[in-house]
Amino acid sequence: MDKKEVADYLAGKVFNREFILYDILVMLKNKQIYYKSDYGRLIESNKISPEDAFVYIDTFNNSEDKSYSRPIVYLFPLIDNASIYGIVGSYLVKLGFYDTSFCGVYPATGLKYYAAVRLFSDRLVIEIVDIDTVVTNTGLRKIVAEVLGKSILTRDNINSNEKRIIERKLREQKLFAGYDSDKAYKIIYRYYMNHDTSLAKEVLAITDAYNRVFEPYRAVYDTRTRQLVLM
């Protein structure tokens, strides 16, 4: 499945209420989707292999709000801290680590995509990225190697403190037109929420950088008609 096929498949699952949008899920190559806890039990029982994993799905339910009341989450779902954590987590389990943090996921070495799924009352937003592409464009591979050192070759788990350090270092990368993700988020917030039009050029530059860094496939669906309304 390519990114578009994955997005359409996930949209159908969301609209049919086949999973709850407050959790990390793992989609296998056979299209089966499991909550992270169920995925872990299947790995432990050897009913599936970490190589069977295909998509790391990070979900959030904003269905009490309309999309225009949460413009940052709607327009830039990969730039907030939740997605930074998810991208780091997806890469670590793709490397074969067991993540012992509160969002812990068992090894998922077959992963190809990270999907951010954000539901609003009027729109469903899905952005999908190739994990290897994001790792390369953000310098995440180097960050992980620096934090874990030689132990990266001898361990099969990563603790919460190590993961927090990796996440912080990724957030500190000035990837968005010279801004780190926290500063870029604040600029976007001021522009859209405080209507600070003096930041228009900065927001445009951040948008261009966002698309260059993540290379996302973006799909937006109308929650009433369930039809794709924006790419």
Phi, psi and omega per residue, in radians:
M1 nan 2.339 3.042
D2 -1.534 -3.119 -3.046
K3 -1.046 -0.737 -3.126
K4 -1.112 -0.750 3.141
E5 -1.110 -0.699 3.112
V6 -1.114 -0.785 -3.126
A7 -1.062 -0.820 -3.134
D8 -1.110 -0.671 3.134
Y9 -1.138 -0.791 3.129
L10 -1.142 -0.672 3.122
A11 -1.048 -0.752 3.108
G12 -1.053 -0.709 3.128
K13 -1.140 -0.717 3.128
V14 -1.119 -0.850 -3.098
F15 -1.137 -0.509 3.095
N16 -1.535 0.072 3.097
R17 0.963 0.815 -3.117
E18 -1.563 -0.140 2.961
F19 -2.663 2.763 -3.099
I20 -1.511 2.364 -3.060
L21 -1.584 0.971 3.046
Y22 -2.501 0.696 -3.016
D23 -2.776 2.949 2.963
I24 -1.602 2.340 3.098
L25 -2.202 2.777 3.077
V26 -2.185 2.205 3.074
M27 -1.756 2.298 3.134
L28 -1.539 2.966 3.119
K29 -1.117 -0.387 3.109
N30 -1.552 0.181 3.085
K31 1.380 -0.016 3.057
Q32 -1.233 2.458 -3.116
I33 -2.092 2.312 -3.099
Y34 -2.269 2.483 2.932
Y35 -1.088 2.704 -3.038
K36 -1.019 -0.620 3.133
S37 -1.179 -0.715 3.104
D38 -1.179 -0.688 3.082
Y39 -1.027 -0.770 3.137
G40 -1.060 -0.742 3.134
R41 -1.117 -0.661 3.124
L42 -1.183 -0.642 3.080
I43 -1.145 -0.806 -3.116
E44 -1.077 -0.611 -3.127
S45 -1.522 0.042 3.126
N46 1.089 0.433 3.094
K47 -1.421 -0.391 3.006
I48 -2.383 2.882 3.124
S49 -1.923 2.617 3.039
P50 -0.966 -0.437 3.115
E51 -1.262 -0.251 3.129
D52 -1.331 -0.300 -3.103
A53 -1.152 2.583 -3.080
F54 -2.354 -0.796 -3.093
V55 -2.309 2.267 3.015
Y56 -1.636 2.025 -2.988
I57 -1.906 2.090 -3.137
D58 -1.897 1.980 -3.007
T59 -1.973 2.647 3.036
F60 -2.652 2.408 -3.064
N61 -1.845 1.917 3.055
N62 -1.917 0.516 -2.950
S63 -1.190 -0.137 3.033
E64 -1.416 -0.256 -3.078
D65 -2.028 2.670 2.972
K66 -1.471 2.760 -3.048
S67 -1.036 -0.630 -3.089
Y68 -1.328 -0.154 3.055
S69 -1.523 -0.207 3.086
R70 -2.308 1.102 -2.990
P71 -1.094 -0.538 -3.128
I72 -1.222 -0.824 3.120
V73 -1.113 -0.634 -3.127
Y74 -1.225 -0.802 -3.030
L75 -1.573 -0.492 -3.057
F76 -2.319 1.046 -3.036
P77 -1.138 -0.253 -3.102
L78 -1.637 -0.069 -3.002
I79 -1.718 -0.231 -3.116
D80 -1.420 2.954 -3.046
N81 -1.089 -0.605 -3.135
A82 -1.022 -0.740 3.135
S83 -1.290 -0.619 3.062
I84 -1.021 -0.798 3.106
Y85 -1.069 -0.740 -3.113
G86 -1.159 -0.706 3.131
I87 -1.122 -0.771 3.090
V88 -1.064 -0.812 -3.132
G89 -1.057 -0.732 -3.131
S90 -1.126 -0.662 3.138
Y91 -1.221 -0.692 -3.121
L92 -1.125 -0.757 3.130
V93 -1.291 -0.453 3.033
K94 -1.156 -0.549 3.072
L95 -1.269 -0.238 3.123
G96 1.832 0.120 3.117
F97 -1.399 2.610 2.890
Y98 -1.609 2.122 -3.104
D99 -1.517 1.978 -3.081
T100 -1.594 0.145 3.103
S101 -1.298 3.119 -3.066
F102 -1.127 -0.355 3.068
C103 -1.737 0.480 -2.979
G104 -0.907 2.366 3.088
V105 -2.317 2.475 3.105
Y106 -1.240 2.867 3.126
P107 -0.886 2.449 -3.113
A108 -2.502 1.152 -2.959
T109 -1.170 -0.318 -3.140
G110 -1.473 -0.020 -3.072
L111 -0.962 2.419 3.039
K112 -2.060 -0.716 -3.025
Y113 -2.087 2.666 2.901
Y114 -1.985 2.276 -3.122
A115 -2.126 2.191 3.016
A116 -1.723 2.053 -3.103
V117 -1.993 2.037 -3.068
R118 -2.209 2.040 -3.096
L119 -1.791 2.251 3.016
F120 -2.029 3.001 3.141
S121 -1.151 -0.533 -3.086
D122 -1.909 -0.298 -3.065
R123 -2.459 2.593 2.935
L124 -2.005 2.120 -3.129
V125 -1.900 2.269 3.055
I126 -2.283 2.134 3.019
E127 -2.079 2.287 -3.079
I128 -2.149 2.332 3.128
V129 -2.237 2.680 3.005
D130 -1.391 2.136 -3.050
I131 -1.043 -0.771 -3.122
D132 -1.092 -0.665 3.117
T133 -1.105 -0.801 -3.138
V134 -1.136 -0.722 3.126
V135 -1.036 -0.739 3.123
T136 -1.189 -0.819 -3.047
N137 -1.265 -0.390 -3.127
T138 -1.733 -0.192 -3.067
G139 1.353 0.300 -3.084
L140 -1.115 -0.612 3.137
R141 -1.023 -0.775 -3.141
K142 -1.164 -0.699 3.139
I143 -1.066 -0.826 -3.141
V144 -1.064 -0.749 3.140
A145 -1.101 -0.686 -3.141
E146 -1.183 -0.718 -3.094
V147 -1.249 -0.731 -3.056
L148 -1.562 -0.380 3.126
G149 1.035 -2.547 -3.101
K150 -1.172 -0.350 -3.116
S151 -1.153 -0.249 3.135
I152 -1.043 -0.413 -3.091
L153 -1.604 -0.225 -2.996
T154 -2.087 -0.056 -3.068
R155 -1.999 2.767 3.088
D156 -2.151 0.171 3.096
N157 -2.460 2.821 3.104
I158 -2.366 2.385 -3.072
N159 -1.617 2.992 -3.038
S160 -1.107 -0.668 -3.120
N161 -1.140 -0.758 3.111
E162 -1.095 -0.715 3.137
K163 -1.140 -0.694 3.116
R164 -1.088 -0.677 3.118
I165 -1.121 -0.765 3.124
I166 -1.089 -0.780 3.125
E167 -1.074 -0.761 3.139
R168 -1.095 -0.775 -3.134
K169 -1.117 -0.622 3.089
L170 -1.178 -0.740 3.120
R171 -1.099 -0.502 -3.112
E172 -1.403 -0.203 3.102
Q173 -1.130 2.288 -3.117
K174 -1.562 1.324 -2.999
L175 -1.633 -0.274 -2.956
F176 -1.972 1.449 3.125
A177 0.981 0.697 3.123
G178 1.556 0.014 3.141
Y179 -1.946 2.574 2.987
D180 -1.369 3.053 -3.027
S181 -1.142 -0.638 3.136
D182 -1.135 -0.790 3.141
K183 -1.168 -0.718 3.109
A184 -1.062 -0.711 3.117
Y185 -1.054 -0.767 -3.120
K186 -1.132 -0.681 3.119
I187 -1.127 -0.791 3.126
I188 -1.079 -0.742 3.129
Y189 -1.048 -0.840 -3.113
R190 -1.078 -0.646 -3.108
Y191 -1.214 -0.844 -3.034
Y192 -1.491 -0.636 -3.050
M193 -1.635 -0.620 3.124
N194 -1.732 -0.018 3.095
H195 1.000 0.733 3.118
D196 -1.512 1.549 -3.051
T197 -1.218 -0.220 3.088
S198 -1.148 -0.245 -3.109
L199 -1.694 0.206 -3.062
A200 -1.003 -0.782 -3.128
K201 -1.132 -0.715 3.128
E202 -1.107 -0.735 -3.136
V203 -1.144 -0.691 3.095
L204 -1.094 -0.742 3.134
A205 -1.154 -0.701 3.102
I206 -1.126 -0.702 3.110
T207 -1.068 -0.792 3.113
D208 -1.067 -0.761 3.136
A209 -1.142 -0.710 3.108
Y210 -0.969 -0.831 -3.127
N211 -1.214 -0.564 3.131
R212 -1.280 -0.704 -3.104
V213 -1.250 -0.831 -3.029
F214 -1.586 -0.469 -3.056
E215 0.819 0.933 -3.030
P216 -1.392 2.611 2.840
Y217 -1.623 2.139 -3.078
R218 -1.970 2.277 3.078
A219 -2.323 2.319 3.124
V220 -2.185 2.259 -3.085
Y221 -2.072 2.488 3.025
D222 -1.323 2.162 -3.067
T223 -1.252 -0.316 3.123
R224 -1.432 -0.820 -3.097
T225 -1.616 -0.289 -3.069
R226 1.131 0.312 -3.118
Q227 -1.697 2.609 3.090
L228 -1.206 2.223 -3.091
V229 -2.022 -0.301 -3.082
L230 -2.726 2.447 3.077
M231 -1.683 nan nan
